[in-house]
Amino acid sequence: MKPNFSLRLRIFNLNCWGIPYLSKHRANRMRRLGDFLNQESFDLALLEEVWSEQDFQYLRQKLSPTYPAAHHFRSGIIGSGLCVFSKHPIQELTQHIYTLNGYPYMIHHGDWFSGKAVGLLVLHLSGMVLNAYVTHLHAEYNRRKDIYLAHRVAQAWELAQFIHHTSKKADVVLLCGDLNMHPEDLGCCLLKEWTGLHDAYLETRDFKGSEEGNTMVPKNCYVSQQELKPFPFGVRIDYVLYKAVSGFYISCKSLETTTGFDPHSGTPLSDHEALMATLFVRHSPPQQNPSSTHGPAERSPLMCVLKEAWTELGLGMAQARWWATFASYVIGLGLLLLALLCVLAAGGGAGEAAILLWTPSVGLVLWAGAFYLFHVQEVNGLYRAQAELQHVLGRAREAQDLGPEPQPALLLGQQEGDRTKEQ
């Protein structure tokens, strides 16, 4: 690689809102999206909410002359909705499905059925290794009473850990996607502090688009105006994040968003606004690289975020345990009822009534059993994330010589030992 190495990367990201039978004008929007991507010829197009296999195959065929490499990340029951289109050959591919992703009985929200995940593709560009990640985290349906906050924080931590473990050989790291978090939200801060990723909107000197870089805006005809009522200018929940490791420097020359409508057809491409970033990568001495990460023990803002995340996961775990306990009581009552019905049926005194009540009683026990098992799994998932955070906090305190951290019931020290040493 030449000493004066320089590389320009043009990146496109969009949550496509491609829910079959529910999303308005889906086929028309996919057609216009394909035309736009071919016209602009980005290096990478990373998309979320492409739920239909038919839509992906349509885009793949339409974009193949410009983007010969493509992949659809499949997971869950209806799919992750994540897909990528690349002008350059994809060397490696993998994905990670988040442990926690909402509740199966919240059918009207649907996140649990989608199998939210993070997809990774590795590109080799002029001798430089680029790790590009695309993800979609759990939605926030009620900001005042967010029952999914602990799940989203756990997902942010899993995402940060996945990036940390899979990017050790990368020269440049890129993360795009719908994080469903405002910039100041706990999960967003946790992700950026732990990974050292930079926000393109905050870093660029040339921004064009919606006010404050918002990616859901009231001007968009597909957006629920009621949901955005507390936010007159909209919200910023979609991101382009990046960093370079020692020996490289990366900067965002320009960032542009759509602004709620298509200048040609009038209707937007999605209920979200697209992000279009132009990044420049060049050689830089290690000491001049602002993206090089120091050990987490050296960064006090990270310590504060880790503590807050640990607390939030603890609150979520307490709530999950309450529901598991409630379900166990229902199971016990249901079994007692079934035993009583058996006695009545055997005695013949109220045999017909016992038989009529038998089926709903069995259904109650089965439903409560499934409810119990799910929330036990939720407790374990939250505990795992909290234990990892606890171990990081403990090691960071040791490094800062601030005294021992109070120990929880159990620690997953074995799992985190190598990670802390490597940092």
Salt bridges, closest charged atoms under 4 A:
ASP35 OD2 - ARG31 NH1 3.85
ASP35 OD1 - LYS62 NZ 2.83
GLU40 OE1 - ARG10 NH2 3.13
ASP43 OD1 - HIS88 NE2 2.76
GLU49 OE2 - HIS136 NE2 3.79
GLU53 OE1 - HIS72 ND1 3.13
GLU53 OE2 - ARG74 NH2 2.67
ASP55 OD2 - ARG26 NH1 2.42
ASP111 OD2 - LYS116 NZ 2.69
ASP111 OD2 - HIS138 ND1 3.74
GLU140 OE2 - ARG143 NH1 2.84
GLU140 OE2 - ARG152 NH2 3.62
ASP146 OD2 - ARG152 NH2 2.17
GLU158 OE1 - HIS96 NE2 2.58
GLU158 OE1 - ARG384 NH2 3.55
ASP178 OD2 - HIS136 NE2 3.16
ASP178 OD2 - HIS272 NE2 3.82
GLU184 OE2 - ARG143 NH2 3.85
GLU184 OE2 - HIS182 ND1 3.87
ASP185 OD1 - ARG143 NH2 2.59
ASP199 OD2 - LYS192 NZ 3.81
ASP199 OD2 - ARG236 NH1 2.95
GLU203 OE2 - HIS198 ND1 3.77
ASP238 OD1 - HIS272 ND1 2.84
ASP262 OD2 - ARG32 NH1 2.91
GLU378 OE2 - HIS151 NE2 2.68
GLU378 OE1 - HIS375 ND1 2.76
GLU398 OE1 - ARG395 NE 3.73
GLU405 OE1 - ARG397 NE 2.26
GLU416 OE1 - ARG419 NH1 1.50
GLU422 OE1 - LYS168 NZ 2.87
